[in-house]
């Protein structure tokens, strides 16, 4: 009788151990399956890994924040980091994408999925609510047009060591272009975001360096951790977008703005004013630095 009682007492403990074992085994199989994949739209996650190695050599398991995280996996600049043990948070407002985002993060107990519409007014409080440290390692922003304003607000309170931010790749230096902040913004054909030159101006305001462009994603870092002076924005733009051999295949829809690359900057500004005539008053456009206001 005593033996039967001991066996009964041990049985729940054995079941718990077995469940922990199989959960751990499932996680390791999942991690092995995804660790070698490239999740980002182009090659952003591999570029990010290179900068982490070069600029943050002592970082093994840092913190990443993904604003506009989508489904968490497809076209993600941060999922590869989370599969390698990083902590962080992904924020997504769309209900369908958020459901997939939460499912993608279920394997990673130190990664949180947040359903929220990120704005310049709530981004600081949102990050603070997740106890994100001021000098966290990686910030990725892709929120379809309000990226500039959200990044500006974030850099006023935080100093991420690496930033990946989407730009409007159609508009070359030295043209400054930023869509004004609009909480009700809906993506329109070629009307979104900011130009690389406006992003470079923002970097200058916060003592960041513009490092590289991968088609329409720019990489930034605080100047104090960058040992080599990066190229100027025009060189970065040409290398990262304009002179890429496959640019017209990857961005076939950009054909109707392609002619501005053969114009003088002054003529290109006039062309853009005509092109955006229906959006009059909703954007900033200049060849000189602009004192932006939302």
C-alpha positions in Angstrom: 0.0 0.0 0.0 2.8 2.4 0.9 4.5 1.6 -2.4 1.4 2.5 -4.3 1.0 5.8 -2.4 4.6 6.7 -3.2 4.1 5.9 -6.8 0.9 8.0 -6.9 2.8 10.9 -5.3 5.6 10.7 -7.7 3.4 10.5 -10.8 2.5 14.2 -11.0 6.1 15.2 -10.6 7.2 12.8 -13.3 4.5 14.2 -15.7 5.8 17.8 -15.0 9.3 16.7 -15.7 8.3 15.0 -18.9 6.3 18.1 -20.0 9.3 20.4 -19.3 11.6 18.0 -21.2 9.4 17.9 -24.3 8.7 21.6 -24.2 12.5 22.2 -24.1 13.0 19.7 -26.9 10.3 21.4 -29.0 12.0 24.8 -28.4 15.4 23.5 -29.4 14.0 21.9 -32.6 12.2 25.2 -33.4 15.3 27.2 -32.7 17.5 24.9 -34.9 15.0 25.1 -37.7 14.8 29.0 -37.8 18.3 30.0 -36.7 19.8 29.8 -40.2 17.0 31.6 -42.0 17.0 35.2 -43.3 13.7 36.8 -42.2 14.1 40.5 -43.3 12.7 41.9 -46.6 16.2 42.0 -48.2 19.4 41.5 -46.2 18.7 43.8 -43.3 19.0 41.2 -40.5 22.4 40.1 -41.7 23.6 43.7 -42.0 22.3 44.3 -38.5 24.3 41.2 -37.3 27.4 42.6 -38.8 27.0 46.0 -37.1 26.3 44.2 -33.8 29.6 42.3 -34.2 31.5 45.4 -35.2 30.1 48.1 -32.9 28.7 46.0 -30.0 31.3 43.2 -29.7 30.5 42.4 -26.1 26.7 42.1 -26.7 25.6 38.5 -26.6 21.9 38.8 -25.6 20.8 42.4 -25.9 17.4 44.1 -26.1 15.6 44.8 -29.4 12.5 46.9 -30.0 10.4 46.4 -33.2 7.8 49.2 -33.8 5.5 48.0 -36.6 6.5 44.4 -36.1 3.9 43.0 -38.5 3.5 39.2 -38.0 6.9 39.1 -36.3 8.6 36.8 -38.8 8.1 37.8 -42.4 10.2 40.8 -43.3 11.3 41.1 -39.7 14.6 42.8 -38.8 14.5 41.5 -35.2 13.2 37.9 -35.3 16.7 36.5 -35.9 17.9 38.3 -32.7 15.0 36.9 -30.7 15.7 33.3 -31.9 19.3 33.8 -30.6 18.2 34.7 -27.1 17.6 38.4 -27.2 14.9 40.0 -25.1 12.5 42.8 -26.2 9.1 43.8 -27.5 7.3 43.9 -30.8 4.5 46.4 -31.3 1.8 46.0 -33.9 -1.6 47.7 -34.2 -3.3 45.5 -36.8 -5.3 42.7 -35.1 -4.6 40.0 -37.7 -0.9 40.7 -37.7 -0.8 40.9 -34.0 -2.3 37.5 -33.6 0.5 36.1 -35.7 3.0 38.2 -33.8 2.0 36.8 -30.5 2.1 33.3 -31.9 5.6 33.9 -33.3 6.9 35.1 -29.9 5.4 32.2 -27.9 8.7 30.3 -27.9 10.6 33.3 -26.3 9.5 34.1 -22.7 11.6 37.3 -22.7 10.0 38.7 -25.8 6.7 40.5 -25.5 4.0 41.2 -28.2 2.2 44.5 -27.7 -1.0 45.5 -29.6 -0.8 49.3 -29.8 -0.8 52.1 -32.4 2.6 53.7 -31.9 2.7 57.5 -32.1 5.2 60.2 -31.3 3.1 61.0 -28.3 3.0 57.5 -26.7 6.2 55.8 -27.8 8.3 56.9 -24.8 5.7 55.8 -22.3 5.2 52.6 -24.1 8.9 51.6 -24.0 9.1 52.7 -20.4 6.2 50.5 -19.5 8.2 47.5 -20.7 11.2 48.7 -18.7 13.4 49.2 -21.9 16.7 50.6 -20.8 17.8 54.0 -22.1 20.7 52.6 -24.1 19.1 49.5 -25.4 20.8 47.8 -28.4 18.5 47.7 -31.4 15.5 49.7 -32.6 13.6 48.8 -35.8 10.9 51.2 -37.1 8.5 50.4 -39.9 5.1 52.1 -39.3 4.3 53.4 -42.8 5.0 57.1 -42.9 5.1 58.3 -39.3 8.6 56.7 -38.8 10.4 60.1 -38.8 8.3 61.6 -36.0 8.3 58.4 -33.9 12.1 58.2 -34.3 12.5 61.9 -33.4 10.4 61.4 -30.2 12.3 58.2 -29.3 15.7 59.8 -29.6 14.7 62.6 -27.3 14.4 60.0 -24.5 16.4 57.0 -25.5 19.7 56.3 -27.2 19.5 53.0 -29.0 22.9 51.6 -30.1 21.7 50.6 -33.6 18.6 51.8 -35.5 17.0 50.4 -38.6 14.5 53.0 -40.1 12.5 52.9 -43.3 12.8 55.9 -45.7 11.1 56.9 -48.9 13.7 55.6 -51.3 12.4 57.6 -54.3 13.7 60.9 -53.2 17.5 61.4 -53.6 19.9 63.8 -51.8 20.1 66.7 -51.4 16.3 66.9 -51.3 14.6 67.1 -47.9 11.2 65.5 -47.8 9.0 64.5 -44.8 5.3 63.8 -44.7 3.7 65.8 -41.9 2.5 63.8 -38.9 -1.0 62.5 -39.4 -2.5 60.1 -36.9 -5.1 59.0 -39.5 -2.5 58.5 -42.2 -3.2 55.9 -44.9 -0.4 54.8 -47.2 -0.6 56.3 -50.8 1.4 55.7 -53.9 4.9 57.2 -53.3 3.5 59.5 -50.6 5.0 58.3 -47.3 7.9 58.7 -44.9 11.0 60.9 -45.3 13.9 61.2 -47.7 17.4 60.0 -46.7 18.6 63.6 -46.5 15.9 64.4 -43.9 16.9 61.4 -41.9 20.6 62.5 -42.1 19.5 65.9 -40.7 17.7 64.1 -37.8 20.9 62.1 -37.2 22.8 65.4 -37.0 20.4 66.8 -34.4 20.9 63.8 -32.1 24.6 63.1 -32.9 24.0 59.9 -34.7 25.8 58.6 -37.8 24.0 57.4 -41.0 25.9 54.2 -41.7 24.3 52.4 -44.7 21.2 52.0 -46.8 19.7 48.7 -47.9 17.3 49.8 -50.6 14.7 51.5 -48.3 16.1 50.7 -44.8 18.7 53.0 -43.3 21.1 52.0 -40.5 22.1 54.5 -37.8 24.3 54.5 -34.7 25.4 57.0 -32.1 28.6 58.7 -33.2 30.4 57.8 -30.0 30.5 54.1 -31.0 31.3 54.7 -34.6 35.1 54.7 -35.1 35.2 55.3 -38.9 33.5 58.3 -40.5 30.7 57.0 -42.8 30.3 58.1 -46.4 28.1 61.2 -47.1 24.4 60.6 -47.6 24.6 60.9 -51.4 27.2 58.1 -51.6 25.2 55.9 -49.2 22.1 56.5 -51.3 23.8 55.5 -54.5 25.4 52.4 -53.1 22.3 51.3 -51.2 19.6 52.1 -53.7 20.2 54.1 -56.9 23.2 52.1 -58.3 21.9 48.6 -57.3 21.7 46.5 -60.5 18.4 44.9 -59.4 16.8 48.1 -58.3 14.3 48.4 -61.1 13.2 44.8 -60.7 12.8 45.0 -56.9 11.1 48.4 -57.1 9.2 48.2 -60.4 6.5 50.5 -59.2 8.9 53.4 -58.8 9.2 53.9 -62.5 7.0 57.0 -62.5 9.5 58.9 -60.2 12.6 57.5 -61.8 13.2 60.5 -64.0 14.0 62.8 -61.1 17.4 61.1 -60.9 18.5 62.7 -64.1 17.2 66.2 -63.1 19.0 69.0 -61.3 17.9 69.2 -57.6 15.9 72.4 -58.3 14.0 70.7 -61.2 13.5 67.6 -59.1 11.8 69.7 -56.4 9.5 71.3 -59.0 8.7 67.9 -60.4 7.8 66.6 -56.9 5.6 69.6 -56.2 3.6 68.8 -59.3 3.6 65.0 -58.6 2.3 65.6 -55.0 -0.2 68.3 -56.0 -3.1 66.5 -54.4 -1.1 66.3 -51.1 -0.5 70.1 -50.9 0.1 71.3 -47.4 0.7 67.7 -46.0 4.5 67.5 -46.4 7.8 69.4 -46.2 10.0 69.7 -49.3 13.1 71.7 -49.6 16.8 71.7 -50.6 17.7 73.3 -47.3 17.4 71.9 -43.8 13.8 72.4 -42.6 12.7 73.4 -39.1 10.1 70.6 -39.0 7.0 70.9 -36.9 4.4 68.2 -36.8 
